Amino acid sequence: VEVCLNSCGERGYNTIGLQLTHQCWCGNSEFGDYGPSEQCTLSCPSDETQICGGVFSNSVYTIIKEWINGPRPGPGSFTECDPDKDGLTDCFVVDQTKWVGGVAVCTLLGRWQLNGCIARQCADGETAK
């Protein structure tokens, strides 16, 4: 999820759709032209607790706080995303080469939430059920 959010958010999009665990779609809408779907059942390869769509179905995520073109993980740093109790997830770059008061410096990249699962048009023009 975070790779797609980074890619789309840096280009100014506020909504992403993930399909078949690896297909990343960027947009500024809810991707809802074909209605809801129950087919978002595939776990993401990098984090099995996250859902990355299904066959002809997109897991739709919305960027709540503008994604910044800020620091990216480099030597000694990494990206960490933490869900909160409101269903929102904050993503940070944690820089372990910089410490303040015994804590690594974190920079907020953005905040996102899962909006649900929607159907995508099939190749033959039919809508996936």
A tleap script that builds the chain and sets N, CA, C and O, in Angstrom:
source leaprc.protein.ff14SB
mol = sequence {
  NVAL GLU VAL CYS LEU ASN SER CYS GLY GLU
  ARG GLY TYR ASN THR ILE GLY LEU GLN LEU
  THR HIE GLN CYS TRP CYS GLY ASN SER GLU
  PHE GLY ASP TYR GLY PRO SER GLU GLN CYS
  THR LEU SER CYS PRO SER ASP GLU THR GLN
  ILE CYS GLY GLY VAL PHE SER ASN SER VAL
  TYR THR ILE ILE LYS GLU TRP ILE ASN GLY
  PRO ARG PRO GLY PRO GLY SER PHE THR GLU
  CYS ASP PRO ASP LYS ASP GLY LEU THR ASP
  CYS PHE VAL VAL ASP GLN THR LYS TRP VAL
  GLY GLY VAL ALA VAL CYS THR LEU LEU GLY
  ARG TRP GLN LEU ASN GLY CYS ILE ALA ARG
  GLN CYS ALA ASP GLY GLU THR ALA CLYS
}
set mol.1.N position { 0.828 -1.188 0.000 }
set mol.1.CA position { 0.000 0.000 0.000 }
set mol.1.C position { 0.875 1.255 0.000 }
set mol.1.O position { 0.617 2.197 -0.749 }
set mol.2.N position { 1.901 1.260 0.837 }
set mol.2.CA position { 2.721 2.465 0.974 }
set mol.2.C position { 3.453 2.820 -0.318 }
set mol.2.O position { 3.599 4.002 -0.629 }
set mol.3.N position { 3.915 1.825 -1.077 }
set mol.3.CA position { 4.620 2.097 -2.335 }
set mol.3.C position { 3.683 2.808 -3.307 }
set mol.3.O position { 4.074 3.789 -3.940 }
set mol.4.N position { 2.456 2.322 -3.428 }
set mol.4.CA position { 1.482 2.937 -4.316 }
set mol.4.C position { 1.108 4.340 -3.816 }
set mol.4.O position { 1.002 5.274 -4.611 }
set mol.5.N position { 0.908 4.486 -2.497 }
set mol.5.CA position { 0.599 5.801 -1.934 }
set mol.5.C position { 1.723 6.791 -2.208 }
set mol.5.O position { 1.467 7.939 -2.572 }
set mol.6.N position { 2.970 6.352 -2.036 }
set mol.6.CA position { 4.108 7.228 -2.321 }
set mol.6.C position { 4.099 7.660 -3.777 }
set mol.6.O position { 4.225 8.846 -4.083 }
set mol.7.N position { 3.949 6.693 -4.673 }
set mol.7.CA position { 3.996 6.974 -6.100 }
set mol.7.C position { 2.879 7.935 -6.521 }
set mol.7.O position { 3.128 8.905 -7.236 }
set mol.8.N position { 1.668 7.664 -6.081 }
set mol.8.CA position { 0.525 8.495 -6.479 }
set mol.8.C position { 0.510 9.830 -5.733 }
set mol.8.O position { 0.251 10.879 -6.322 }
set mol.9.N position { 0.792 9.777 -4.424 }
set mol.9.CA position { 0.758 10.992 -3.615 }
set mol.9.C position { 1.775 12.025 -4.042 }
set mol.9.O position { 1.488 13.222 -4.024 }
set mol.10.N position { 2.959 11.582 -4.426 }
set mol.10.CA position { 3.993 12.509 -4.883 }
set mol.10.C position { 3.590 13.219 -6.172 }
set mol.10.O position { 4.079 14.310 -6.463 }
set mol.11.N position { 2.698 12.601 -6.941 }
set mol.11.CA position { 2.250 13.209 -8.197 }
set mol.11.C position { 0.944 13.980 -8.038 }
set mol.11.O position { 0.356 14.419 -9.027 }
set mol.12.N position { 0.487 14.147 -6.791 }
set mol.12.CA position { -0.668 14.994 -6.532 }
set mol.12.C position { -2.017 14.300 -6.523 }
set mol.12.O position { -3.045 14.963 -6.394 }
set mol.13.N position { -2.040 12.976 -6.657 }
set mol.13.CA position { -3.312 12.254 -6.614 }
set mol.13.C position { -3.727 12.027 -5.164 }
set mol.13.O position { -2.874 11.933 -4.282 }
set mol.14.N position { -5.040 11.938 -4.914 }
set mol.14.CA position { -5.500 11.735 -3.549 }
set mol.14.C position { -6.185 10.391 -3.320 }
set mol.14.O position { -6.588 10.092 -2.196 }
set mol.15.N position { -6.323 9.581 -4.359 }
set mol.15.CA position { -6.980 8.287 -4.225 }
set mol.15.C position { -6.188 7.242 -4.998 }
set mol.15.O position { -5.698 7.505 -6.097 }
set mol.16.N position { -6.068 6.046 -4.408 }
set mol.16.CA position { -5.412 4.947 -5.117 }
set mol.16.C position { -6.334 3.731 -5.121 }
set mol.16.O position { -7.169 3.561 -4.232 }
set mol.17.N position { -6.166 2.896 -6.131 }
set mol.17.CA position { -6.843 1.617 -6.193 }
set mol.17.C position { -5.799 0.530 -6.370 }
set mol.17.O position { -4.981 0.601 -7.288 }
set mol.18.N position { -5.814 -0.469 -5.508 }
set mol.18.CA position { -4.889 -1.604 -5.599 }
set mol.18.C position { -5.659 -2.831 -6.042 }
set mol.18.O position { -6.714 -3.150 -5.492 }
set mol.19.N position { -5.119 -3.523 -7.052 }
set mol.19.CA position { -5.784 -4.673 -7.632 }
set mol.19.C position { -4.781 -5.813 -7.814 }
set mol.19.O position { -3.625 -5.577 -8.163 }
set mol.20.N position { -5.217 -7.022 -7.580 }
set mol.20.CA position { -4.388 -8.224 -7.782 }
set mol.20.C position { -3.056 -8.168 -7.042 }
set mol.20.O position { -2.059 -8.690 -7.540 }
set mol.21.N position { -3.017 -7.566 -5.902 }
set mol.21.CA position { -1.873 -7.429 -4.993 }
set mol.21.C position { -0.782 -6.481 -5.464 }
set mol.21.O position { 0.026 -6.045 -4.645 }
set mol.22.N position { -0.721 -6.140 -6.759 }
set mol.22.CA position { 0.425 -5.363 -7.238 }
set mol.22.C position { 0.081 -4.255 -8.236 }
set mol.22.O position { 0.933 -3.416 -8.527 }
set mol.23.N position { -1.135 -4.229 -8.760 }
set mol.23.CA position { -1.483 -3.182 -9.720 }
set mol.23.C position { -1.909 -1.930 -8.956 }
set mol.23.O position { -2.807 -1.981 -8.116 }
set mol.24.N position { -1.257 -0.808 -9.256 }
set mol.24.CA position { -1.494 0.456 -8.567 }
set mol.24.C position { -2.135 1.448 -9.537 }
set mol.24.O position { -1.566 1.755 -10.584 }
set mol.25.N position { -3.323 1.946 -9.183 }
set mol.25.CA position { -4.045 2.921 -9.993 }
set mol.25.C position { -4.155 4.215 -9.205 }
set mol.25.O position { -4.507 4.194 -8.026 }
set mol.26.N position { -3.858 5.342 -9.842 }
set mol.26.CA position { -3.915 6.655 -9.202 }
set mol.26.C position { -5.114 7.430 -9.733 }
set mol.26.O position { -5.493 7.268 -10.893 }
set mol.27.N position { -5.712 8.271 -8.893 }
set mol.27.CA position { -6.815 9.108 -9.350 }
set mol.27.C position { -7.210 10.129 -8.311 }
set mol.27.O position { -6.632 10.192 -7.226 }
set mol.28.N position { -8.198 10.924 -8.654 }
set mol.28.CA position { -8.746 11.920 -7.737 }
set mol.28.C position { -10.246 11.722 -7.573 }
set mol.28.O position { -10.995 12.686 -7.416 }
set mol.29.N position { -10.678 10.466 -7.611 }
set mol.29.CA position { -12.087 10.141 -7.421 }
set mol.29.C position { -12.176 8.890 -6.570 }
set mol.29.O position { -11.158 8.361 -6.124 }
set mol.30.N position { -13.377 8.423 -6.348 }
set mol.30.CA position { -13.577 7.247 -5.516 }
set mol.30.C position { -13.516 5.941 -6.300 }
set mol.30.O position { -13.727 4.883 -5.706 }
set mol.31.N position { -13.241 5.961 -7.597 }
set mol.31.CA position { -13.161 4.754 -8.414 }
set mol.31.C position { -14.472 3.971 -8.363 }
set mol.31.O position { -14.450 2.747 -8.491 }
set mol.32.N position { -15.610 4.639 -8.180 }
set mol.32.CA position { -16.850 3.935 -7.913 }
set mol.32.C position { -17.778 3.738 -9.086 }
set mol.32.O position { -18.963 3.480 -8.875 }
set mol.33.N position { -17.304 3.845 -10.307 }
set mol.33.CA position { -18.174 3.752 -11.476 }
set mol.33.C position { -18.900 2.419 -11.593 }
set mol.33.O position { -19.986 2.365 -12.171 }
set mol.34.N position { -18.334 1.351 -11.063 }
set mol.34.CA position { -18.910 0.017 -11.261 }
set mol.34.C position { -19.498 -0.579 -9.997 }
set mol.34.O position { -19.835 -1.763 -9.971 }
set mol.35.N position { -19.626 0.212 -8.959 }
set mol.35.CA position { -20.275 -0.239 -7.741 }
set mol.35.C position { -19.378 -1.016 -6.796 }
set mol.35.O position { -18.216 -1.282 -7.105 }
set mol.36.N position { -19.925 -1.378 -5.638 }
set mol.36.CA position { -19.143 -2.105 -4.637 }
set mol.36.C position { -18.879 -3.540 -5.052 }
set mol.36.O position { -19.555 -4.089 -5.922 }
set mol.37.N position { -17.891 -4.130 -4.417 }
set mol.37.CA position { -17.519 -5.517 -4.681 }
set mol.37.C position { -17.182 -6.203 -3.361 }
set mol.37.O position { -16.804 -5.543 -2.393 }
set mol.38.N position { -17.316 -7.494 -3.322 }
set mol.38.CA position { -16.924 -8.302 -2.163 }
set mol.38.C position { -15.652 -9.089 -2.462 }
set mol.38.O position { -15.298 -9.998 -1.712 }
set mol.39.N position { -14.962 -8.749 -3.549 }
set mol.39.CA position { -13.856 -9.572 -4.036 }
set mol.39.C position { -12.466 -9.093 -3.616 }
set mol.39.O position { -11.473 -9.647 -4.088 }
set mol.40.N position { -12.362 -8.105 -2.764 }
set mol.40.CA position { -11.052 -7.666 -2.285 }
set mol.40.C position { -10.613 -8.601 -1.160 }
set mol.40.O position { -10.866 -8.346 0.018 }
set mol.41.N position { -9.963 -9.664 -1.543 }
set mol.41.CA position { -9.599 -10.709 -0.583 }
set mol.41.C position { -8.109 -11.038 -0.598 }
set mol.41.O position { -7.670 -11.922 0.138 }
set mol.42.N position { -7.328 -10.348 -1.418 }
set mol.42.CA position { -5.909 -10.686 -1.566 }
set mol.42.C position { -5.049 -9.830 -0.637 }
set mol.42.O position { -5.150 -8.603 -0.642 }
set mol.43.N position { -4.215 -10.477 0.146 }
set mol.43.CA position { -3.307 -9.771 1.042 }
set mol.43.C position { -2.165 -9.147 0.248 }
set mol.43.O position { -1.766 -9.653 -0.801 }
set mol.44.N position { -1.656 -8.049 0.765 }
set mol.44.CA position { -0.507 -7.393 0.134 }
set mol.44.C position { 0.751 -8.219 0.386 }
set mol.44.O position { 0.921 -8.769 1.473 }
set mol.45.N position { 1.639 -8.310 -0.618 }
set mol.45.CA position { 2.850 -9.111 -0.451 }
set mol.45.C position { 3.768 -8.609 0.668 }
set mol.45.O position { 4.403 -9.414 1.350 }
set mol.46.N position { 3.844 -7.297 0.862 }
set mol.46.CA position { 4.773 -6.754 1.850 }
set mol.46.C position { 4.182 -6.686 3.254 }
set mol.46.O position { 4.921 -6.551 4.230 }
set mol.47.N position { 2.845 -6.777 3.368 }
set mol.47.CA position { 2.191 -6.720 4.676 }
set mol.47.C position { 0.871 -7.468 4.576 }
set mol.47.O position { -0.113 -6.933 4.064 }
set mol.48.N position { 0.847 -8.683 5.055 }
set mol.48.CA position { -0.329 -9.535 4.904 }
set mol.48.C position { -1.534 -9.067 5.707 }
set mol.48.O position { -2.625 -9.616 5.551 }
set mol.49.N position { -1.359 -8.055 6.572 }
set mol.49.CA position { -2.506 -7.511 7.300 }
set mol.49.C position { -3.273 -6.495 6.454 }
set mol.49.O position { -4.388 -6.110 6.807 }
set mol.50.N position { -2.685 -6.062 5.347 }
set mol.50.CA position { -3.337 -5.110 4.451 }
set mol.50.C position { -3.943 -5.852 3.262 }
set mol.50.O position { -3.446 -6.904 2.862 }
set mol.51.N position { -5.020 -5.298 2.701 }
set mol.51.CA position { -5.695 -5.910 1.561 }
set mol.51.C position { -5.348 -5.126 0.299 }
set mol.51.O position { -5.473 -3.902 0.258 }
set mol.52.N position { -4.911 -5.849 -0.727 }
set mol.52.CA position { -4.498 -5.235 -1.999 }
set mol.52.C position { -5.389 -5.711 -3.146 }
set mol.52.O position { -4.898 -6.186 -4.170 }
set mol.53.N position { -6.696 -5.579 -2.963 }
set mol.53.CA position { -7.642 -5.830 -4.036 }
set mol.53.C position { -7.952 -7.283 -4.269 }
set mol.53.O position { -7.814 -8.126 -3.382 }
set mol.54.N position { -8.380 -7.561 -5.505 }
set mol.54.CA position { -8.744 -8.897 -5.912 }
set mol.54.C position { -8.827 -8.941 -7.425 }
set mol.54.O position { -8.332 -8.041 -8.104 }
set mol.55.N position { -9.443 -9.972 -7.951 }
set mol.55.CA position { -9.633 -10.099 -9.390 }
set mol.55.C position { -10.744 -9.147 -9.802 }
set mol.55.O position { -11.869 -9.268 -9.316 }
set mol.56.N position { -10.452 -8.211 -10.680 }
set mol.56.CA position { -11.392 -7.204 -11.152 }
set mol.56.C position { -12.001 -6.386 -10.018 }
set mol.56.O position { -13.131 -5.912 -10.136 }
set mol.57.N position { -11.267 -6.214 -8.927 }
set mol.57.CA position { -11.722 -5.405 -7.798 }
set mol.57.C position { -10.554 -4.622 -7.223 }
set mol.57.O position { -9.441 -5.137 -7.117 }
set mol.58.N position { -10.815 -3.378 -6.855 }
set mol.58.CA position { -9.800 -2.497 -6.291 }
set mol.58.C position { -10.063 -2.222 -4.823 }
set mol.58.O position { -11.185 -1.884 -4.446 }
set mol.59.N position { -9.033 -2.364 -3.984 }
set mol.59.CA position { -9.079 -1.810 -2.640 }
set mol.59.C position { -8.775 -0.326 -2.805 }
set mol.59.O position { -7.718 0.038 -3.321 }
set mol.60.N position { -9.692 0.528 -2.372 }
set mol.60.CA position { -9.552 1.971 -2.581 }
set mol.60.C position { -9.073 2.625 -1.289 }
set mol.60.O position { -9.692 2.479 -0.235 }
set mol.61.N position { -7.970 3.343 -1.389 }
set mol.61.CA position { -7.400 4.073 -0.272 }
set mol.61.C position { -7.396 5.556 -0.622 }
set mol.61.O position { -7.125 5.930 -1.763 }
set mol.62.N position { -7.696 6.395 0.359 }
set mol.62.CA position { -7.695 7.839 0.158 }
set mol.62.C position { -6.621 8.476 1.028 }
set mol.62.O position { -6.483 8.141 2.204 }
set mol.63.N position { -5.864 9.395 0.442 }
set mol.63.CA position { -4.862 10.155 1.188 }
set mol.63.C position { -5.601 11.275 1.915 }
set mol.63.O position { -6.219 12.128 1.278 }
set mol.64.N position { -5.540 11.275 3.244 }
set mol.64.CA position { -6.261 12.250 4.065 }
set mol.64.C position { -5.441 13.520 4.234 }
set mol.64.O position { -5.975 14.622 4.112 }
set mol.65.N position { -4.164 13.381 4.508 }
set mol.65.CA position { -3.268 14.528 4.632 }
set mol.65.C position { -2.358 14.500 3.428 }
set mol.65.O position { -1.821 13.452 3.067 }
set mol.66.N position { -2.184 15.651 2.807 }
set mol.66.CA position { -1.399 15.715 1.575 }
set mol.66.C position { -0.055 15.010 1.722 }
set mol.66.O position { 0.685 15.245 2.677 }
set mol.67.N position { 0.244 14.145 0.763 }
set mol.67.CA position { 1.510 13.416 0.757 }
set mol.67.C position { 2.612 14.389 0.392 }
set mol.67.O position { 2.494 15.099 -0.607 }
set mol.68.N position { 3.664 14.442 1.161 }
set mol.68.CA position { 4.703 15.432 0.916 }
set mol.68.C position { 5.807 14.860 0.037 }
set mol.68.O position { 6.039 13.651 0.003 }
set mol.69.N position { 6.467 15.738 -0.657 }
set mol.69.CA position { 7.658 15.357 -1.409 }
set mol.69.C position { 8.862 15.576 -0.499 }
set mol.69.O position { 9.773 16.341 -0.815 }
set mol.70.N position { 8.840 14.899 0.614 }
set mol.70.CA position { 9.862 15.095 1.624 }
set mol.70.C position { 10.923 14.027 1.595 }
set mol.70.O position { 11.217 13.451 0.548 }
set mol.71.N position { 11.495 13.765 2.753 }
set mol.71.CA position { 12.601 12.809 2.825 }
set mol.71.C position { 12.146 11.414 2.456 }
set mol.71.O position { 11.007 11.029 2.720 }
set mol.72.N position { 13.020 10.678 1.859 }
set mol.72.CA position { 12.762 9.284 1.519 }
set mol.72.C position { 13.753 8.419 2.276 }
set mol.72.O position { 14.855 8.863 2.599 }
set mol.73.N position { 13.366 7.201 2.553 }
set mol.73.CA position { 14.301 6.341 3.291 }
set mol.73.C position { 15.631 6.210 2.570 }
set mol.73.O position { 15.677 5.961 1.365 }
set mol.74.N position { 16.682 6.376 3.299 }
set mol.74.CA position { 18.037 6.210 2.783 }
set mol.74.C position { 18.807 5.352 3.770 }
set mol.74.O position { 18.207 4.677 4.607 }
set mol.75.N position { 20.121 5.372 3.680 }
set mol.75.CA position { 20.913 4.599 4.639 }
set mol.75.C position { 20.574 5.012 6.075 }
set mol.75.O position { 20.629 6.192 6.421 }
set mol.76.N position { 20.228 4.033 6.897 }
set mol.76.CA position { 19.931 4.315 8.297 }
set mol.76.C position { 18.515 4.770 8.560 }
set mol.76.O position { 18.202 5.174 9.680 }
set mol.77.N position { 17.631 4.717 7.543 }
set mol.77.CA position { 16.254 5.136 7.774 }
set mol.77.C position { 15.291 4.174 7.078 }
set mol.77.O position { 15.694 3.365 6.243 }
set mol.78.N position { 14.009 4.278 7.440 }
set mol.78.CA position { 12.996 3.403 6.863 }
set mol.78.C position { 11.632 4.080 6.968 }
set mol.78.O position { 11.473 5.049 7.712 }
set mol.79.N position { 10.644 3.571 6.222 }
set mol.79.CA position { 9.279 4.059 6.310 }
set mol.79.C position { 8.496 3.160 7.245 }
set mol.79.O position { 8.598 1.935 7.176 }
set mol.80.N position { 7.717 3.772 8.115 }
set mol.80.CA position { 6.865 3.023 9.040 }
set mol.80.C position { 5.473 3.622 9.018 }
set mol.80.O position { 5.315 4.840 9.087 }
set mol.81.N position { 4.466 2.773 8.922 }
set mol.81.CA position { 3.082 3.230 8.914 }
set mol.81.C position { 2.348 2.602 10.088 }
set mol.81.O position { 2.421 1.394 10.314 }
set mol.82.N position { 1.637 3.450 10.835 }
set mol.82.CA position { 0.952 3.001 12.043 }
set mol.82.C position { -0.527 3.345 11.972 }
set mol.82.O position { -0.884 4.520 11.888 }
set mol.83.N position { -1.412 2.313 12.005 }
set mol.83.CA position { -2.843 2.588 12.056 }
set mol.83.C position { -3.233 3.099 13.443 }
set mol.83.O position { -2.625 2.726 14.447 }
set mol.84.N position { -4.260 3.962 13.485 }
set mol.84.CA position { -4.763 4.418 14.779 }
set mol.84.C position { -6.193 3.921 14.970 }
set mol.84.O position { -6.744 3.251 14.097 }
set mol.85.N position { -6.781 4.245 16.092 }
set mol.85.CA position { -8.107 3.718 16.436 }
set mol.85.C position { -9.230 4.286 15.569 }
set mol.85.O position { -10.335 3.743 15.576 }
set mol.86.N position { -8.977 5.364 14.824 }
set mol.86.CA position { -9.993 5.974 13.971 }
set mol.86.C position { -10.009 5.404 12.555 }
set mol.86.O position { -10.760 5.886 11.708 }
set mol.87.N position { -9.192 4.387 12.287 }
set mol.87.CA position { -9.135 3.806 10.955 }
set mol.87.C position { -8.216 4.556 10.007 }
set mol.87.O position { -8.168 4.241 8.818 }
set mol.88.N position { -7.489 5.540 10.512 }
set mol.88.CA position { -6.519 6.289 9.717 }
set mol.88.C position { -5.130 5.697 9.949 }
set mol.88.O position { -4.857 5.139 11.012 }
set mol.89.N position { -4.267 5.820 8.960 }
set mol.89.CA position { -2.899 5.326 9.087 }
set mol.89.C position { -1.935 6.462 8.776 }
set mol.89.O position { -2.028 7.093 7.723 }
set mol.90.N position { -1.007 6.719 9.696 }
set mol.90.CA position { 0.034 7.724 9.494 }
set mol.90.C position { 1.303 7.018 9.034 }
set mol.90.O position { 1.682 5.984 9.586 }
set mol.91.N position { 1.959 7.584 8.016 }
set mol.91.CA position { 3.227 7.041 7.528 }
set mol.91.C position { 4.342 8.049 7.779 }
set mol.91.O position { 4.195 9.241 7.507 }
set mol.92.N position { 5.451 7.553 8.298 }
set mol.92.CA position { 6.599 8.379 8.649 }
set mol.92.C position { 7.860 7.832 7.999 }
set mol.92.O position { 7.951 6.643 7.694 }
set mol.93.N position { 8.836 8.721 7.790 }
set mol.93.CA position { 10.203 8.286 7.539 }
set mol.93.C position { 10.910 8.389 8.883 }
set mol.93.O position { 10.965 9.459 9.490 }
set mol.94.N position { 11.447 7.270 9.337 }
set mol.94.CA position { 12.175 7.206 10.604 }
set mol.94.C position { 13.660 7.229 10.272 }
set mol.94.O position { 14.178 6.310 9.638 }
set mol.95.N position { 14.343 8.290 10.708 }
set mol.95.CA position { 15.764 8.466 10.406 }
set mol.95.C position { 16.584 8.081 11.626 }
set mol.95.O position { 16.664 8.843 12.590 }
set mol.96.N position { 17.184 6.915 11.589 }
set mol.96.CA position { 17.963 6.437 12.725 }
set mol.96.C position { 19.369 7.025 12.769 }
set mol.96.O position { 20.167 6.667 13.636 }
set mol.97.N position { 19.672 7.922 11.840 }
set mol.97.CA position { 20.968 8.603 11.892 }
set mol.97.C position { 20.845 9.927 12.637 }
set mol.97.O position { 21.852 10.573 12.926 }
set mol.98.N position { 19.593 10.341 12.955 }
set mol.98.CA position { 19.360 11.596 13.680 }
set mol.98.C position { 18.545 11.275 14.931 }
set mol.98.O position { 17.497 10.633 14.861 }
set mol.99.N position { 19.044 11.731 16.060 }
set mol.99.CA position { 18.373 11.448 17.322 }
set mol.99.C position { 18.160 12.744 18.095 }
set mol.99.O position { 19.028 13.616 18.110 }
set mol.100.N position { 16.996 12.865 18.737 }
set mol.100.CA position { 16.710 14.007 19.605 }
set mol.100.C position { 16.146 13.435 20.905 }
set mol.100.O position { 15.115 12.763 20.900 }
set mol.101.N position { 16.817 13.701 21.995 }
set mol.101.CA position { 16.359 13.196 23.287 }
set mol.101.C position { 16.260 11.681 23.340 }
set mol.101.O position { 15.381 11.145 24.016 }
set mol.102.N position { 17.136 10.988 22.647 }
set mol.102.CA position { 17.155 9.543 22.663 }
set mol.102.C position { 16.132 8.886 21.751 }
set mol.102.O position { 15.935 7.672 21.810 }
set mol.103.N position { 15.467 9.691 20.895 }
set mol.103.CA position { 14.450 9.158 19.978 }
set mol.103.C position { 14.834 9.515 18.543 }
set mol.103.O position { 15.259 10.638 18.269 }
set mol.104.N position { 14.682 8.559 17.633 }
set mol.104.CA position { 14.985 8.822 16.221 }
set mol.104.C position { 14.033 9.877 15.665 }
set mol.104.O position { 12.868 9.941 16.061 }
set mol.105.N position { 14.527 10.694 14.757 }
set mol.105.CA position { 13.723 11.755 14.145 }
set mol.105.C position { 12.755 11.140 13.123 }
set mol.105.O position { 13.161 10.368 12.254 }
set mol.106.N position { 11.485 11.492 13.244 }
set mol.106.CA position { 10.451 11.009 12.325 }
set mol.106.C position { 9.841 12.190 11.573 }
set mol.106.O position { 9.596 13.245 12.158 }
set mol.107.N position { 9.599 12.008 10.276 }
set mol.107.CA position { 8.951 13.021 9.459 }
set mol.107.C position { 7.672 12.428 8.892 }
set mol.107.O position { 7.709 11.390 8.231 }
set mol.108.N position { 6.538 13.078 9.143 }
set mol.108.CA position { 5.265 12.586 8.637 }
set mol.108.C position { 5.218 12.731 7.121 }
set mol.108.O position { 5.403 13.824 6.585 }
set mol.109.N position { 4.965 11.609 6.433 }
set mol.109.CA position { 4.798 11.630 4.977 }
set mol.109.C position { 3.345 11.902 4.595 }
set mol.109.O position { 3.073 12.649 3.655 }
set mol.110.N position { 2.426 11.299 5.319 }
set mol.110.CA position { 1.028 11.476 4.993 }
set mol.110.C position { 0.142 10.589 5.836 }
set mol.110.O position { 0.612 9.784 6.640 }
set mol.111.N position { -1.154 10.757 5.631 }
set mol.111.CA position { -2.152 9.990 6.367 }
set mol.111.C position { -3.149 9.440 5.362 }
set mol.111.O position { -3.541 10.148 4.434 }
set mol.112.N position { -3.569 8.180 5.530 }
set mol.112.CA position { -4.494 7.572 4.583 }
set mol.112.C position { -5.485 6.666 5.297 }
set mol.112.O position { -5.298 6.304 6.459 }
set mol.113.N position { -6.547 6.307 4.574 }
set mol.113.CA position { -7.524 5.363 5.103 }
set mol.113.C position { -8.041 4.468 3.987 }
set mol.113.O position { -8.052 4.856 2.819 }
set mol.114.N position { -8.469 3.266 4.360 }
set mol.114.CA position { -9.096 2.339 3.419 }
set mol.114.C position { -10.567 2.708 3.315 }
set mol.114.O position { -11.257 2.805 4.331 }
set mol.115.N position { -11.059 2.918 2.081 }
set mol.115.CA position { -12.450 3.301 1.863 }
set mol.115.C position { -13.340 2.139 1.481 }
set mol.115.O position { -14.562 2.282 1.500 }
set mol.116.N position { -12.781 1.002 1.137 }
set mol.116.CA position { -13.604 -0.133 0.783 }
set mol.116.C position { -13.144 -0.798 -0.491 }
set mol.116.O position { -12.024 -0.581 -0.956 }
set mol.117.N position { -14.028 -1.616 -1.055 }
set mol.117.CA position { -13.720 -2.408 -2.229 }
set mol.117.C position { -14.736 -2.094 -3.316 }
set mol.117.O position { -15.939 -2.088 -3.053 }
set mol.118.N position { -14.274 -1.833 -4.525 }
set mol.118.CA position { -15.182 -1.524 -5.635 }
set mol.118.C position { -14.878 -2.433 -6.814 }
set mol.118.O position { -13.759 -2.920 -6.975 }
set mol.119.N position { -15.898 -2.651 -7.634 }
set mol.119.CA position { -15.740 -3.473 -8.825 }
set mol.119.C position { -15.057 -2.675 -9.915 }
set mol.119.O position { -15.159 -1.449 -9.964 }
set mol.120.N position { -14.363 -3.379 -10.785 }
set mol.120.CA position { -13.693 -2.787 -11.933 }
set mol.120.C position { -14.250 -3.444 -13.176 }
set mol.120.O position { -14.596 -4.625 -13.161 }
set mol.121.N position { -14.336 -2.681 -14.252 }
set mol.121.CA position { -14.870 -3.227 -15.492 }
set mol.121.C position { -14.000 -4.364 -16.005 }
set mol.121.O position { -12.773 -4.269 -16.000 }
set mol.122.N position { -14.643 -5.440 -16.449 }
set mol.122.CA position { -13.918 -6.585 -17.015 }
set mol.122.C position { -13.444 -6.252 -18.428 }
set mol.122.O position { -13.918 -5.300 -19.048 }
set mol.123.N position { -12.509 -7.044 -18.919 }
set mol.123.CA position { -11.953 -6.820 -20.251 }
set mol.123.C position { -13.008 -6.920 -21.332 }
set mol.123.O position { -12.906 -6.241 -22.354 }
set mol.124.N position { -14.039 -7.767 -21.130 }
set mol.124.CA position { -15.051 -7.933 -22.179 }
set mol.124.C position { -16.195 -6.941 -22.042 }
set mol.124.O position { -17.193 -7.052 -22.753 }
set mol.125.N position { -16.070 -5.976 -21.144 }
set mol.125.CA position { -17.098 -4.952 -20.994 }
set mol.125.C position { -18.134 -5.252 -19.917 }
set mol.125.O position { -18.951 -4.392 -19.589 }
set mol.126.N position { -18.107 -6.462 -19.364 }
set mol.126.CA position { -19.035 -6.806 -18.292 }
set mol.126.C position { -18.498 -6.280 -16.971 }
set mol.126.O position { -17.295 -6.059 -16.832 }
set mol.127.N position { -19.367 -6.080 -16.017 }
set mol.127.CA position { -18.953 -5.636 -14.695 }
set mol.127.C position { -18.772 -6.842 -13.791 }
set mol.127.O position { -19.642 -7.710 -13.718 }
set mol.128.N position { -17.642 -6.895 -13.104 }
set mol.128.CA position { -17.374 -8.005 -12.195 }
set mol.128.C position { -18.380 -7.985 -11.072 }
set mol.128.O position { -18.731 -6.916 -10.571 }
set mol.129.N position { -18.845 -9.136 -10.672 }
set mol.129.CA position { -19.827 -9.252 -9.589 }
set mol.129.C position { -19.138 -9.631 -8.300 }
set mol.129.O position { -19.795 -9.778 -7.269 }
savepdb mol mol.pdb
quit
